[in-house]
Amino acid sequence: MTILLNYFFWLLGVLLFVVGGIIVCDREHPKRFLAGGFWILYGVVFVVGDRLPAAVVGGLVVAMALVAGFGGVTGGKPKVRTESERFERAKQLGNRLFAPALTIPLVTVIGTLLSSHLVFGGMPLIDPKNVTLVSFGIGCVAALALACWLTRDSVAQSVRESRRLIDALSWAVVLPQLLGMLGLVFADAGVGKAVAHVSTTYIDLDHRFVAVVVYCVGMALFTVIMGNGFAAFPVMTGGIGVPILVGVFHGNPATMAAIGMFSGYCGTLLTPMAANYNIVPAALLELPDKYGVIRAQVPTALIMLVVNIVLLNSLMFL
Amino acid sequence: MHPTAVNLYPLLGVLVIVAGFVLRFNPMLIVTVAAIVTGFAAHFPVERILEAIGSGFVKTRVIPLIILLPLPVIGLLERHGLRERAQIWISGIRAATPGRLLIAYLFVREITAGLGLTGLGGHPQMVRPLIAPMAEGAAARFGKLGDTERYRIRAFAAASDNVGLFFGEDIFVAFGAIVLMVTFLKEAGITVEPLHVAVWGIPVAVAAFVVHSLRLRRLDRWLERRAQASSETPDSPSHAATPANGEHA
């Protein structure tokens, strides 16, 4: 038997159904039908998303965006243990509490490294196409089992706790995926070509240093807009990197690619469009300012962008 | 050149994004509207737009999986005091400060990501339950800390995870970004070795570690100043996580 990535999509879909159901049944929740319905719709995407016609999923996404966009996904009042109760438990359980939390990364890494050896009866245990993600999924399930055993608590309680965290995350959890979708739509519609066209037509790239600056800053800016350095790389490298830095100024393409991509990452640190790195953590850490993580990253990103320009200009033409 | 050969109207989608964020609309709404506008600008019919949105959404289901799947474990452990335990543990290490702790985490995160072990960190499974509470706990040595300080420590914990991951993973030869770069250059008629791309990334990775570490040291000094300032005004509330009755004595 091979463990496929789809199994974990189904598991997550079921979790979202249950969480949505709990919210719909929660009479104290101010908007229980909208918020609960949002998570149930989202669950549908995980359970049968790949079997529904794409246009139907598109309709679901638009419905979810409308619910979230007009403030339908609010959280309920979480019932949490008091801080002193949690301190009491922390002292009883001691450092053993860390074990389940560390199980997730540990199993992910071990599974990834050993996957090619885990073959039983000619069938790989872990889907070879998604080794890391399947190992991660196994890690999460194993960690939950260990946590339940260690704390003598139940899976049902863990679902109630998930509801608390999902309530706190709200729509922020869907945003990264929505942005990934937007990147694919942009690519489909030729946005990259248009940007490359504009930047090469209107900027004078006869000076080597200007070209280096435009390439690095362009990577960062385009990443800010797209939220992803991978989307910026083909555009900027095809528009400026290959024809000008390599073609005209004979720079080293390996250096250009490496430092160009890092310039894009400086953009990733700056943008709400990279929601899974910048907006989701702000929600997870319950920061009142949803741009708080970005604010902490701005100086590092800007300094690194300057460092990238200097390094590219000096290392590329050695 | 034929300027008319390139359809510039899809750039309207970019405009929607920028305007939407500036005007502070709900991001989910902005992104959906941008996708629809872009589709119309590229002369897609309505059904094709919905198809593009739907298939794009299904293809990217992996992203929320990574965020949501650890939540049951993390939530359950938090109920049993995981974050409090992390604070107790770190307050037992005398040399620990938020800055030093996060420099250590940044180092480990960057090195392991550089070896391809990107799964060792992450916001839902490491930063929220362990790293952020530890950083807050380590700040107890400075004395009284207000909400502003706690939120800033948390933001830096998340930032350190991001910086370590981004600038580490790109020096791992088998990482997707390197594969993407090499493939793209090959199609442009340029052959480069993945290893060369990885090696040329190392100076940047080192610089990123130095730059962010210096900022984390400044975070410590800032916390120290803030704590001193607030201890001179005796009425400010204390949020410092001091473990009860000499747990680490």
Chai-1 contact restraints between the chains, C-beta under 6 A:
chainA,res_idxA,chainB,res_idxB,connection_type,confidence,min_distance_angstrom,max_distance_angstrom,comment,restraint_id
A,L12,B,L65,contact,1.0,0.0,6.0,A-B,restraint_1
A,L12,B,L68,contact,1.0,0.0,6.0,A-B,restraint_2
A,G49,B,V58,contact,1.0,0.0,6.0,A-B,restraint_3
A,D50,B,V58,contact,1.0,0.0,6.0,A-B,restraint_4
A,A54,B,E51,contact,1.0,0.0,6.0,A-B,restraint_5
A,A54,B,G54,contact,1.0,0.0,6.0,A-B,restraint_6
A,A54,B,S55,contact,1.0,0.0,6.0,A-B,restraint_7
A,A55,B,E47,contact,1.0,0.0,6.0,A-B,restraint_8
A,A55,B,L50,contact,1.0,0.0,6.0,A-B,restraint_9
A,A55,B,E51,contact,1.0,0.0,6.0,A-B,restraint_10
A,A55,B,G54,contact,1.0,0.0,6.0,A-B,restraint_11
A,V57,B,G54,contact,1.0,0.0,6.0,A-B,restraint_12
A,V57,B,F57,contact,1.0,0.0,6.0,A-B,restraint_13
A,V57,B,V58,contact,1.0,0.0,6.0,A-B,restraint_14
A,G58,B,L50,contact,1.0,0.0,6.0,A-B,restraint_15
A,G58,B,E51,contact,1.0,0.0,6.0,A-B,restraint_16
A,G58,B,I53,contact,1.0,0.0,6.0,A-B,restraint_17
A,G58,B,G54,contact,1.0,0.0,6.0,A-B,restraint_18
A,G59,B,L50,contact,1.0,0.0,6.0,A-B,restraint_19
A,V61,B,I53,contact,1.0,0.0,6.0,A-B,restraint_20
A,V61,B,F57,contact,1.0,0.0,6.0,A-B,restraint_21
A,A65,B,M28,contact,1.0,0.0,6.0,A-B,restraint_22
A,A65,B,L29,contact,1.0,0.0,6.0,A-B,restraint_23
A,A65,B,T32,contact,1.0,0.0,6.0,A-B,restraint_24
A,A68,B,M28,contact,1.0,0.0,6.0,A-B,restraint_25
A,G69,B,N26,contact,1.0,0.0,6.0,A-B,restraint_26
A,G69,B,M28,contact,1.0,0.0,6.0,A-B,restraint_27
A,G69,B,L29,contact,1.0,0.0,6.0,A-B,restraint_28
A,R86,B,G81,contact,1.0,0.0,6.0,A-B,restraint_29
A,R86,B,E84,contact,1.0,0.0,6.0,A-B,restraint_30
A,F87,B,E84,contact,1.0,0.0,6.0,A-B,restraint_31
A,R89,B,H80,contact,1.0,0.0,6.0,A-B,restraint_32
A,R89,B,G81,contact,1.0,0.0,6.0,A-B,restraint_33
A,A90,B,G81,contact,1.0,0.0,6.0,A-B,restraint_34
A,A90,B,E84,contact,1.0,0.0,6.0,A-B,restraint_35
A,A90,B,R85,contact,1.0,0.0,6.0,A-B,restraint_36
A,L97,B,L82,contact,1.0,0.0,6.0,A-B,restraint_37
A,L97,B,R85,contact,1.0,0.0,6.0,A-B,restraint_38
A,P100,B,V73,contact,1.0,0.0,6.0,A-B,restraint_39
A,P100,B,L77,contact,1.0,0.0,6.0,A-B,restraint_40
A,A101,B,L77,contact,1.0,0.0,6.0,A-B,restraint_41
A,A101,B,P129,contact,1.0,0.0,6.0,A-B,restraint_42
A,I104,B,P70,contact,1.0,0.0,6.0,A-B,restraint_43
A,I104,B,Q125,contact,1.0,0.0,6.0,A-B,restraint_44
A,P105,B,G119,contact,1.0,0.0,6.0,A-B,restraint_45
A,P105,B,L120,contact,1.0,0.0,6.0,A-B,restraint_46
A,T108,B,G119,contact,1.0,0.0,6.0,A-B,restraint_47
A,V109,B,L117,contact,1.0,0.0,6.0,A-B,restraint_48
A,V109,B,G119,contact,1.0,0.0,6.0,A-B,restraint_49
A,C140,B,L69,contact,1.0,0.0,6.0,A-B,restraint_50
A,C140,B,P70,contact,1.0,0.0,6.0,A-B,restraint_51
A,A143,B,V73,contact,1.0,0.0,6.0,A-B,restraint_52
A,L144,B,P72,contact,1.0,0.0,6.0,A-B,restraint_53
A,L144,B,V73,contact,1.0,0.0,6.0,A-B,restraint_54
A,A147,B,V73,contact,1.0,0.0,6.0,A-B,restraint_55
A,A147,B,L76,contact,1.0,0.0,6.0,A-B,restraint_56
A,A147,B,L77,contact,1.0,0.0,6.0,A-B,restraint_57
A,T151,B,H80,contact,1.0,0.0,6.0,A-B,restraint_58
A,D153,B,L76,contact,1.0,0.0,6.0,A-B,restraint_59
A,S158,B,P72,contact,1.0,0.0,6.0,A-B,restraint_60
A,S158,B,L76,contact,1.0,0.0,6.0,A-B,restraint_61
A,E161,B,G75,contact,1.0,0.0,6.0,A-B,restraint_62
A,E161,B,L76,contact,1.0,0.0,6.0,A-B,restraint_63
A,E161,B,R79,contact,1.0,0.0,6.0,A-B,restraint_64
A,S162,B,L71,contact,1.0,0.0,6.0,A-B,restraint_65
A,S162,B,P72,contact,1.0,0.0,6.0,A-B,restraint_66
A,S162,B,G75,contact,1.0,0.0,6.0,A-B,restraint_67
A,L165,B,L71,contact,1.0,0.0,6.0,A-B,restraint_68
A,L165,B,G75,contact,1.0,0.0,6.0,A-B,restraint_69
A,W171,B,M28,contact,1.0,0.0,6.0,A-B,restraint_70
A,V173,B,P64,contact,1.0,0.0,6.0,A-B,restraint_71
A,V173,B,I67,contact,1.0,0.0,6.0,A-B,restraint_72
A,L175,B,P27,contact,1.0,0.0,6.0,A-B,restraint_73
A,P176,B,I63,contact,1.0,0.0,6.0,A-B,restraint_74
A,Q177,B,T60,contact,1.0,0.0,6.0,A-B,restraint_75
A,Q177,B,I63,contact,1.0,0.0,6.0,A-B,restraint_76
A,Q177,B,P64,contact,1.0,0.0,6.0,A-B,restraint_77
A,L178,B,V31,contact,1.0,0.0,6.0,A-B,restraint_78
A,L179,B,V31,contact,1.0,0.0,6.0,A-B,restraint_79
A,G180,B,T60,contact,1.0,0.0,6.0,A-B,restraint_80
A,G180,B,I63,contact,1.0,0.0,6.0,A-B,restraint_81
A,M181,B,I53,contact,1.0,0.0,6.0,A-B,restraint_82
A,M181,B,G56,contact,1.0,0.0,6.0,A-B,restraint_83
A,M181,B,F57,contact,1.0,0.0,6.0,A-B,restraint_84
A,M181,B,T60,contact,1.0,0.0,6.0,A-B,restraint_85
A,L182,B,V31,contact,1.0,0.0,6.0,A-B,restraint_86
A,L182,B,A35,contact,1.0,0.0,6.0,A-B,restraint_87
A,L184,B,G56,contact,1.0,0.0,6.0,A-B,restraint_88
A,V185,B,A35,contact,1.0,0.0,6.0,A-B,restraint_89
A,V185,B,T38,contact,1.0,0.0,6.0,A-B,restraint_90
A,V185,B,A52,contact,1.0,0.0,6.0,A-B,restraint_91
A,V185,B,G56,contact,1.0,0.0,6.0,A-B,restraint_92
A,D188,B,A52,contact,1.0,0.0,6.0,A-B,restraint_93
A,A189,B,P10,contact,1.0,0.0,6.0,A-B,restraint_94
A,A189,B,T38,contact,1.0,0.0,6.0,A-B,restraint_95
A,A189,B,A42,contact,1.0,0.0,6.0,A-B,restraint_96
A,G190,B,P10,contact,1.0,0.0,6.0,A-B,restraint_97
A,V191,B,P10,contact,1.0,0.0,6.0,A-B,restraint_98
A,K193,B,V6,contact,1.0,0.0,6.0,A-B,restraint_99
A,A194,B,V6,contact,1.0,0.0,6.0,A-B,restraint_100
A,A194,B,L8,contact,1.0,0.0,6.0,A-B,restraint_101
A,A194,B,P10,contact,1.0,0.0,6.0,A-B,restraint_102
A,A194,B,L11,contact,1.0,0.0,6.0,A-B,restraint_103
A,H197,B,V6,contact,1.0,0.0,6.0,A-B,restraint_104
A,I225,B,V14,contact,1.0,0.0,6.0,A-B,restraint_105
A,F230,B,L180,contact,1.0,0.0,6.0,A-B,restraint_106
A,P234,B,F184,contact,1.0,0.0,6.0,A-B,restraint_107
A,V242,B,A188,contact,1.0,0.0,6.0,A-B,restraint_108
A,P253,B,L185,contact,1.0,0.0,6.0,A-B,restraint_109
A,P253,B,I190,contact,1.0,0.0,6.0,A-B,restraint_110
A,P253,B,V192,contact,1.0,0.0,6.0,A-B,restraint_111
A,A254,B,V192,contact,1.0,0.0,6.0,A-B,restraint_112
A,A254,B,H196,contact,1.0,0.0,6.0,A-B,restraint_113
A,A254,B,V197,contact,1.0,0.0,6.0,A-B,restraint_114
A,A254,B,W200,contact,1.0,0.0,6.0,A-B,restraint_115
A,T255,B,W200,contact,1.0,0.0,6.0,A-B,restraint_116
A,A257,B,M181,contact,1.0,0.0,6.0,A-B,restraint_117
A,A257,B,V197,contact,1.0,0.0,6.0,A-B,restraint_118
A,A258,B,V197,contact,1.0,0.0,6.0,A-B,restraint_119
A,A258,B,W200,contact,1.0,0.0,6.0,A-B,restraint_120
A,A258,B,G201,contact,1.0,0.0,6.0,A-B,restraint_121
A,I259,B,V204,contact,1.0,0.0,6.0,A-B,restraint_122
A,M261,B,D170,contact,1.0,0.0,6.0,A-B,restraint_123
A,M261,B,A177,contact,1.0,0.0,6.0,A-B,restraint_124
A,F262,B,V204,contact,1.0,0.0,6.0,A-B,restraint_125
A,Y265,B,F166,contact,1.0,0.0,6.0,A-B,restraint_126
A,N276,B,I63,contact,1.0,0.0,6.0,A-B,restraint_127
A,Y277,B,N162,contact,1.0,0.0,6.0,A-B,restraint_128
A,P281,B,H123,contact,1.0,0.0,6.0,A-B,restraint_129
A,P281,B,A158,contact,1.0,0.0,6.0,A-B,restraint_130
A,L284,B,H123,contact,1.0,0.0,6.0,A-B,restraint_131
A,L284,B,R128,contact,1.0,0.0,6.0,A-B,restraint_132
A,L285,B,A132,contact,1.0,0.0,6.0,A-B,restraint_133
A,L285,B,R154,contact,1.0,0.0,6.0,A-B,restraint_134
A,L287,B,Y151,contact,1.0,0.0,6.0,A-B,restraint_135
A,G292,B,A155,contact,1.0,0.0,6.0,A-B,restraint_136
A,V293,B,A155,contact,1.0,0.0,6.0,A-B,restraint_137
A,V293,B,A158,contact,1.0,0.0,6.0,A-B,restraint_138
A,V293,B,A159,contact,1.0,0.0,6.0,A-B,restraint_139
A,A296,B,A155,contact,1.0,0.0,6.0,A-B,restraint_140
A,A296,B,F156,contact,1.0,0.0,6.0,A-B,restraint_141
A,A296,B,A159,contact,1.0,0.0,6.0,A-B,restraint_142
A,Q297,B,A159,contact,1.0,0.0,6.0,A-B,restraint_143
A,T300,B,V163,contact,1.0,0.0,6.0,A-B,restraint_144
A,T300,B,V211,contact,1.0,0.0,6.0,A-B,restraint_145
A,T300,B,H212,contact,1.0,0.0,6.0,A-B,restraint_146
A,T300,B,R215,contact,1.0,0.0,6.0,A-B,restraint_147
A,I303,B,V211,contact,1.0,0.0,6.0,A-B,restraint_148
A,M304,B,A208,contact,1.0,0.0,6.0,A-B,restraint_149
A,V307,B,A207,contact,1.0,0.0,6.0,A-B,restraint_150
A,L311,B,P203,contact,1.0,0.0,6.0,A-B,restraint_151
